[in-house]
Structures are given as structure tokens and as C-alpha cells.
């Protein structure tokens, strides 16, 4: 029996903050409370004599490990013939160093392929490499009768969420296909997770830009204005209402999209949403036309918005109308990958690295500024993602019996972000030079210390597939 005690810290969960110890036994939370020795729960002398390990968490906050439900590791962009810079080893090492203990990545169904074939291929790519626990959403691109019939099979297999793109070339699912997926998931305990942009408008604007010679990376922003996101968000919510299906909106970036989510929730509809750190700490000034091709580092979809939209997202997080922050970690090298689009911004692979910096950026921008309480920080980075995607109560909490996925953070320790010091294989950070708090001193996964003061101690392939149950509207935050 392996035991570990996190002693003398401040325990922070989604609904509590106060002094406490956390006792871990055989990979699970065994006890939580103030001074477990004084309360008779633990004899520290006997504990140490029997080989138990003690982490002195004085001056630290002890929180559930982060859950990042939007990552793109070893993710191919077939039209460009490239793959994201991080595989499931480097990406999960980077995540662990940033306090992430579970990821939910993606399995991509290619045209003509079954969802089961896509699942099996993805499991073979993840299992040998991941150092933290994992699952994935299934990206549905080819909606057929036999494909819809596979959805209940995947839900039963513990893969209850399905990503749908309302734009993006050969990945697009049109409204009829989306409605069919919504109906099947609603009937069987699944959840549709939607990338919302109006494809007709985006295609029209891109064509106009290219026809008039506006081909540089700075024009990515104007080809995907906030209105195309807001319209598609509203449409997805209306279709979910027709199907009486729960719905999750991916990477909300704009005030309009956030408002549609809030209004749907006020009507009692089962709609939840995420945003990402880039939309909370960056703004559209990164698309400076005088910035040259360096602007390509910030090309992602949807793009960053003005400060007005950024502030609206913080307000939505604080109000609970946006419930989680995921990284959308899509790491492409600037050299030899982003530069593919030097003469045409539509050929710049979309995405930013961020799995390692997600928690520190939200901690700094939210908790240290007073925009979020410590409890809200835990909610949006751990507890709510677990509840939304069927991982709770095994993940996202420090309740007795939960997996001992824990981060121990010195809230006063400041770090300057430098790509050279991060663990992703990508060759830049969009947050270069920012000073942040919230990097963990220790990261524990199922009771094992996998990051010890910045040193990774986890062996390749130690991660396990996370157990996920069906998703019901009633379980959503």
C-alpha cells in the first residue's frame, strides 16, 4: 500500500478554501481536512516509519489537477501534409509541467472511415506515449447512417463526446448532419461539441481577401469577424433545441457568442461553453499589419478579438455563463510549418501552443487580478471540465475516493514565460515574456509525483485511459 501526505497547505476546491492536509492512499484521495494528525486520522511518525512520503505544502495551495479538454496532439492537417509539433509524449509532459493531469484530445474520422476505425487508430497513437491520463472526443466528418449507428457504441465504450465543425473544408458538417448527430447523442447519453463559424461567410470573405491581394497573415482576422462566430453559435443552439440535446460550444471568443450561450442557459437549455487563454490575455493587436510574417504565430480560428470581447469573456467566466477554460493546444512550428502560408494566409496551419501555460495564464489573469475567486479558478480549469465531459466524480475534485490528481502551487511564485524553458516541442510561445503565477511545485497523477519542482519524473506511457460515463443535461454545470 503506497501512501503520501500533502501537509500544511491551503486546500482549494470548486466550493471550498481553507487550511488542510490531503492524504493519498493507493492512488486515491483517502482523507482531506485540517491537521489530520491532530484530528486522529493519521499518526505521522508511524506513517513515515512505514515509508509514507510527506510533501510540505506550507505556503502553497493544494488543488485538483487541471483537466484540459481541448488539445491537438499528433494531429494531422492532411491538406497541408503536416502534423502538430507535439506527440502524446512531449505534449503530456508539457501539460504535466503546467499542472494538467488529464487531457481529452481528438480522434479524427476521415472521409469513408468508420468511427470505430478512427477510435482504434487513435488509441494506438496515444497508449505508448502519454504520461498523464487521457481520453478523446470523436471528430465526425462523414455523416452516414452507419456512422450514426456507431455513436451509441462509442458512448457505451466511454467516449461520449463528438466534435463537429461548422466550417473547415473537408471537416465541415452541415446543418442536416449536425441535427442527426444531436438527435442520436441526446437519445444515448452523448454530447456534441461544436466549432461555430458560418462557413458560407468565412468562405466568401476569404475569397474576397485573396482576390484583392490581401494574402498576409494579418488578414486572417478580418476573414473571420465576430459575427460569423455569433451567428453559427446561435444556429447550433437552435438546432440543439430542436433535437432536445445538450450542447457544448468550443472556444468562445466574442461577446456575441457568449451572449447567445448565456441567453440559452437563462431559458433553461442544456448549453455549456468553453473559452481559451489566448482569448483572455491576448487581443487583436497581435494582427498588426506592420508585424510582417511574425503575425503568423497568432493565426488560429477563431482569431483573437478586441479588448471589448476579451473583457466580456472574463465577465462570462465570473458569471458562470462560460464554464471552462481549455487550451486548444495546436502547436505548429513557426519555421517550416507556419511558413507554409507565407504567400497565402489560408495555408498557415491554424493553432497556438498552450497546454503548459493554460493554468498559469488563467491563475494570473483571473485570481491575482480578482476577476475570479480561487474556487472559480478550480471550477473552470478542473471541476467543470470533468462534469461536462463525463469524468466527474473520479476527476476534477479532491473528494474522498477520487483519483489523487493534485497540483500544489505557490501562489506567490512568479515565472517569466520563455519558449526555451517550456516542454512543448514547438519553437515559440505566443506568451513570450509574460510574467505569471500558478506553475505547480508538484504535480501528482493518481497519487504519483510526476513533476517535482519542475523536474519530470513520469515514465513514458504511464498514462491511462480515463473512465468516462454518459453525459446528461442534469449533470452539466
N, C-alpha and C positions, 0 to 999 in steps of 0.2 A: 504494500500500500504506500503510494507516494503522497506526501503532504507538503504544503507550502503555506506560509502565513505572510500576508501583506499587513504590516503592523504600523499603527500610529499615524495613518493618513486621514484625509478628509474624503469620505465616500460620497460620490455624486452619481445619482441615477436620474432617470427621467422624472421622478417625482419626489426626490429627497436629496438633502445635502447636510452632512454632519460628520463629526469625528467617528472613526470606526476602523475596525480590523476586518480583513477578509480571509477566511480560512478555506483553503483549496485541498480537496482530497480526491485522488484518482480522477483528476481532470474536470471535476465539477465543483461548483460553489457548495461548500459544506456548512458555512456559517458566516453571518455578517452582523456586526454590532460593535458598540463602543467597548474597548478594552475586554476582549474575550477572556483573558486570563482572570481579571478581577471579577468577572461575572461567572466564573466557574466552568466556562465552556472549554478552556484549554489550559493545560499545565505546560508552560513554556520550557521549563527545564527538561521535563520528560520528552517534550516534542523535539527539542534539539538533540537530546541524547539518542533518540530513535532515528536520527538522520533527517528530520524535517528542516526545510530551508526557510529562513526568515528574510524578507525584504523590508528594510527600514524605510517606510514611506513618509517619515516626518517632513512636513513642508510640502507634501505632494497631494494631488487629487487622484483618487482611485476611481476609475470609470469603466463601463463596459467597452470592450474593444470596438473600434469602428467597423461599420458594415458598409461597403461600397457596392452598390447595386447597379453600377453602370461603368463597366470597364471593357476595353477592347484590346485584349492581349492575343498575340499571334493571329491578328485579324487581317484577312486578305482584302485588298482593293483590286478586284480582278481586272477592271477596265484600265488600270494603270500598271498592273503587273507588279505590285509592291505589297508588302506586309508590314504591319506595325512593328516598331523597333524592339518592343519588349515581348518576350515569350512568357510562359507561365512561371518560369523560374525568376528571371530578373524582375518581372512585374510584381510578383507576390513578395519578393524580397523588399522591393521599394515600398510596397504597401505596408508590410510589417514595420519597417523603419518609421513610417508615418502614423503608426497606430491602428492600421487596418488588420483585422483578424478574420474577416470573411469577405469574399467577393462574390458577386453574381455577374458573370460575363455573358457571352452570347454564343449560340450555335446558329450558324448561317445555313439556311436551306437554299441550295442553288436550284435554278430552274430545272424541272424534270426530276428532281430528287425528292425522296420521302423525308418526313420529319425524323423518322427513326434512323435513317441512314445518316442524317446530319448530326443527330444525337451521338451515335456511336463513334463517328469520326472525331467529334469534339472531345468526348471522354478520353479517347486515345491520345489526344494532344495535351490534355491537362494533367492526367493522373501521374505521369512520371516526373513532373516538374514542380507543381505547386507546393509552397511551404506553408500556406495557410489554407483554411477550409474554403470550399468553393461550391458554386452551382452555376447555372446559366439559364438565361431566357432563350427561347427559340425564335429566331427571326423568320417569319413566314413571308415568302416572296412569291410563291406559286400556289394560288388558292384553287384547289380542285376538290372534288367530292371525296377522293381517297385521302387527301391531306386533312380535310376537316374531320374525317373519321379517326385520324391519328391523334387528334388533340386530347380526347379523353384518356388515351393510352399514356401519353406523356404526363398528364395531370396525376394519374394513378401511380406513375413512376417517380413522383416527387419533383416534377418540373412543370409547375402550374402557371408560368407566365410566358406570354407570347408578344414579341416585339413586332410592331407594324410601322412601316414607313409610308407616310402620305406623300412623299416625294422621293427623290434619289434614283433616277434612271431605272435600271432593271430590278431594283428592290421595291419599287412602288407597289402598293396595294390600293386599288381604287375603292370607292365607297361601297360598292356591292360586296366586294370581297371582305372589306372591313366589317360590314354588317353581319356577314356569315360567320366570321371568326368570333365576333362579340356574342352572337346567339349561342354558339357551341360552348364557349368558355363560361357563359352565365349559367348554362344548364349543368355544368360538371365541376364547378369549383375552380375555375381558372380566372386569370386576369390579363387583359390586353393592355399593353404598354406602348404608347403611341408617340412617334416623332411627328409633330404637327407643323407642316408648312404647306401652303397652297401650291401644288405642283404647276398648275397652269400659269399662275402669276410668276413664279420663280423662273420657269422656262421662258416666258415672254420677256421678262426683264433681262435675263442673261443674253438672250438673242439680240436685244436692242443694244446692250452694252458692247457685245462683240462686233456688231455691225458698224458701230460708231467709233471703233478703235479704243474703247475703254477696257483694256485687257490686263492691266496691272493688278496686283493683289489688293490695293486699296479699294477697288471697285467691287470686291466681294460683298462689302457691307451694303451698298445700295442695290445690289441684285436680290437681297433678301430682307426687305424692310420689315418693321414690326407688324404691319398689317397682315402680311402673309401668314405669320405665325398665329396671330389672334383669330383670323378667320378660320383656319384649319382647326384650332383648338375648340372653337365654338361648334364647328361641324362635328368633330369627333364626339364631343359631349352630347350633342343632339342625337347622334346615331346610337350612342350607348344608352340613351334614354329610350329609344325605340326598342332596343333589344333587352332593356331592363338589366344591363350588365354593369358590373364595376369597371372602372377605367383608371389608368394611371397615365398622366401626361408627363412625357420626358422633358428634361432640360428647359423649363420655362425661363424665358429671357426678358419678357416685356410686360409692361403694366397691363396692356390689354388682355393678354393671355391669362395673367394672374387674376384679373378681374372676372373673366369667364369662369375660372375654376371656383373662385370664392362665391359667385352668384349661384353656381350649380350646387355647391355644398349648402348654401342657405336654403335652397329649395328641397334639401334632403336627399340629393342624388349622391351615389357612391362614387365620388370622383376624388382622386388624390393627385398630387403633383410633386415633382422634384425641381430643384434648380441646381446650379453648379458653381464652384468657387470663382471661375472666370467671369461669371455674370455678376458676382457680388463685389469683386475687388478691382476689376478692370472696367474700362468703358470704351466707347467707340473712338476715342482719341488715338488708340493703337493703330487705327487705319489711316494714319497721316499720309496723304498723297506724296509728301516730300520725304517719306521714310524709305523710299526705294524698295528693293525686294525683301528687305528685312521684315516688312509688314507681313510677309507670307507666314511668319512664325505664329501669327494670331488668326489665321484663317481656320474657322470652324463654323459649323452650322447647327443652329442659328448663330449669327455673329454677335459680338458684344454690342450693347446698346448705349444710349446716352446715360448720363448720371441720373436723370429723372427716372428711367426704368430701373437702374441699379438700386436706387433708394426704395422704389416700390417693392422690389423683391425682398429687401430686408424687412420692410413693413409686413409683407405677406408671411414671411417666416415667423416673425414675432407674434402675428395674429393667429397663426396656425392654419392659414388657408393654403400655404405651401408647406408640406410636411417633412421633406427630407432634402439633404444636400448630397449629391453623388459627384464623382469626379468627371465622368465621361472621359476617362483616361484613354486617349487615342494618340499614342506617341509616334510621330514621324520625324526622322532626322531632318534638320534644315538642309544639310548638304545631301545631295543625291536622292532625296525623297521630296521635300517641299519644292526643290528647284525644278522638279519635273514640269511645274507650271509657270516657268519663268516668262513665257510669252503668251500665256492664257490662264487666267486665274481659275478657270473651271477645272484645270488639270492639277491644281495644287491639292494634295490629299488633305481632307478636312479633319481637323482634330488637334487637341493640345494635350501635352503630358500633365498629369496632376494627381496621380494616385498617392504619392508620398507627401504632397503638400496640402491635401484637402483639409485634414483636421486642423493643422496649424493655421491655415488661412481663415477658416470659419471661427476658430477659437479667438484669433486676434481681431478679426473684423466684427465678430459678434460679441463675445464675452468681455474682452478687455475694453471695448467701447461702450458697453452697457446696452447694446442692441438686443442681445439675447442673455437670458439668465444661464448659469451653468447647467441647470436642469434642461432648459430648452436646447442647449448645445448637445446634450446626450440624446435628447429626443430626435433631433434632425439628423444626427450622424450615426445613430445606433438603434435605438428602440423603435422608432417609426419605420425605418427600412426593414427591420425584422418583422414587424407586424404586417406591413404592406405585402411582403413577398413570401409569407408563409414560413418564416424562420423562428418566430416567437412561439413559445417562451424559452426555447433551447438557446437562442442567441439574443443579443441586444439588451440583456438585463443582468443584474447581479443577484437575482433571486436564488434562494437555495434550490439546488438541483439543476440549474442552468450550466451550460458549458462554461468553464473558467477562462473565458476570453476577456482579458482585462488589460487596460493600459494604466500606467502610473506616470503622472505628468507633474512636473514642477511648473506651476502657473506663472512663475516669475522669470523663468529661464528664457532668454531671448537668443534667437539664431538668425543670422542673415542668410537668406536663400542664395545658394550658388550651385549651378548645374553640376559643377565639378565635384561637389560634395554629396550629391544625391545618388540614388542607386539605380534609377532607370538608365537604360542604355541610350536614350535619346540625347542628342548633342546640344540641347539648350533647355532653359526653363523660361516660360513666359513671365515668371515672377522674380526674375533675377534681381538681386539687390534688396528685395523687400525684407524687412525685419519682422519676425513673427515669434509668437509664443505658442506652446502647445505640442511640440515634439515630445514623444514619450521618453522617459528614462528607461522604463522597462515595458515591453510588450509580451503578454502571455497568451498563448493559444492552447486551449484545453489544458490549462494548468502548467504548461511548459514555458519557461522563459525563452522566447525565440529572438528577442532583441534585448541586449544587456548594455545599457549606456552607449548606444549607437553601434555596438558590435552584433552582427547577425550570428546567431548560434543554431539556427534551424537547418537541418539537412534537407537537401533537395528531395521533393516527393513526399514530405511528411504530411502534407495537407490531405484532408478527407473531403469527400463529397458531403455537403451539408444536408441534413434532413429537412425537407420542406413539406408542409401539408397543404391541402386545398385552401383556396382563398375565398372568404365570404365577405359580402358587403359589411356585415356586422363587425368583422374583425378589423376593418380599416380605421386608422386614426382620424 
